[in-house]
C-alpha cells in the first residue's frame, strides 16, 4: 500500500527518520517534478468527479482540438 503524507517542511526530517526506522516502511521523498505531476493528476480527478456529479461541464475532444 502506498500513502502520501503532507508534512510541514520543518518537521519532515524527523518524520522521514522515524519512518525509515521501520523495516516494513520504504521512505521515498518526492521531487518537485513528481509533486507537480501528482497535483495535476489530483486536479484532473477532481474535475472528472465534479463533471460526473453534474457540477461542471467538460469540453469535448473536438472543442479541445479546435483550440489548437
SENU-86812 format. One record per residue (C-alpha): x negated, y, z negated; residue number from 1. Coordinates in Angstrom, 1 decimal. Example, Ala and Ser with C-alpha at 12.3 -4.5 7.8 and 13.67 -1.06 7.14 Angstrom:
<drenlos>
@x: -12.3, y: -4.5, z: -7.8, nr: 1
@x: -13.7, y: -1.1, z: -7.1, nr: 2
</drenlos>
This chain:
<drenlos>
@x: 0.0, y: 0.0, z: 0.0, nr: 1
@x: -1.2, y: 3.5, z: 0.8, nr: 2
@x: -0.4, y: 6.5, z: -1.2, nr: 3
@x: -1.0, y: 10.2, z: -0.5, nr: 4
@x: -1.7, y: 12.3, z: -3.6, nr: 5
@x: -1.8, y: 16.1, z: -3.7, nr: 6
@x: -4.2, y: 17.3, z: -6.4, nr: 7
@x: -5.3, y: 20.7, z: -7.5, nr: 8
@x: -8.7, y: 21.4, z: -6.0, nr: 9
@x: -10.5, y: 21.9, z: -9.3, nr: 10
@x: -9.1, y: 18.5, z: -10.6, nr: 11
@x: -9.9, y: 16.5, z: -7.5, nr: 12
@x: -13.4, y: 15.3, z: -8.5, nr: 13
@x: -12.1, y: 14.0, z: -11.8, nr: 14
@x: -9.2, y: 12.1, z: -10.2, nr: 15
@x: -11.4, y: 10.7, z: -7.5, nr: 16
@x: -14.0, y: 9.5, z: -10.0, nr: 17
@x: -11.2, y: 8.0, z: -12.2, nr: 18
@x: -9.6, y: 6.1, z: -9.4, nr: 19
@x: -12.8, y: 4.8, z: -8.0, nr: 20
@x: -13.5, y: 3.0, z: -11.3, nr: 21
@x: -10.7, y: 0.6, z: -10.5, nr: 22
@x: -11.9, y: -2.3, z: -8.3, nr: 23
@x: -8.5, y: -2.6, z: -6.6, nr: 24
@x: -8.3, y: 1.0, z: -5.5, nr: 25
@x: -10.1, y: 2.4, z: -2.4, nr: 26
@x: -10.6, y: 6.1, z: -2.5, nr: 27
@x: -10.9, y: 7.9, z: 0.8, nr: 28
@x: -10.6, y: 11.7, z: 0.7, nr: 29
@x: -9.0, y: 13.3, z: 3.8, nr: 30
@x: -10.9, y: 15.6, z: 6.1, nr: 31
@x: -9.3, y: 18.8, z: 7.2, nr: 32
@x: -8.6, y: 17.2, z: 10.6, nr: 33
@x: -6.8, y: 14.3, z: 9.0, nr: 34
@x: -4.8, y: 16.6, z: 6.8, nr: 35
@x: -3.8, y: 18.7, z: 9.7, nr: 36
@x: -2.6, y: 15.7, z: 11.7, nr: 37
@x: -0.6, y: 14.3, z: 8.7, nr: 38
@x: 1.0, y: 17.6, z: 8.1, nr: 39
@x: 2.0, y: 17.8, z: 11.7, nr: 40
@x: 3.5, y: 14.3, z: 11.6, nr: 41
@x: 5.3, y: 15.2, z: 8.4, nr: 42
@x: 6.9, y: 18.2, z: 10.0, nr: 43
@x: 7.9, y: 16.2, z: 13.1, nr: 44
@x: 9.6, y: 13.5, z: 10.9, nr: 45
@x: 11.4, y: 16.2, z: 9.0, nr: 46
@x: 12.7, y: 17.7, z: 12.3, nr: 47
@x: 13.9, y: 14.3, z: 13.5, nr: 48
@x: 15.7, y: 13.8, z: 10.2, nr: 49
@x: 17.3, y: 17.2, z: 10.4, nr: 50
@x: 18.4, y: 16.5, z: 14.0, nr: 51
@x: 19.9, y: 13.2, z: 13.1, nr: 52
@x: 21.8, y: 14.9, z: 10.3, nr: 53
@x: 23.1, y: 17.5, z: 12.8, nr: 54
@x: 21.5, y: 20.5, z: 11.1, nr: 55
@x: 19.3, y: 21.3, z: 14.2, nr: 56
@x: 19.4, y: 20.6, z: 17.9, nr: 57
@x: 16.2, y: 19.4, z: 19.5, nr: 58
@x: 15.1, y: 20.3, z: 23.1, nr: 59
@x: 15.4, y: 17.7, z: 25.8, nr: 60
@x: 12.4, y: 16.4, z: 27.6, nr: 61
@x: 13.4, y: 18.3, z: 30.7, nr: 62
@x: 13.6, y: 21.6, z: 28.7, nr: 63
@x: 10.1, y: 21.0, z: 27.4, nr: 64
@x: 8.7, y: 20.2, z: 30.9, nr: 65
@x: 10.3, y: 23.4, z: 32.2, nr: 66
@x: 8.5, y: 25.5, z: 29.6, nr: 67
@x: 5.2, y: 24.3, z: 31.0, nr: 68
</drenlos>
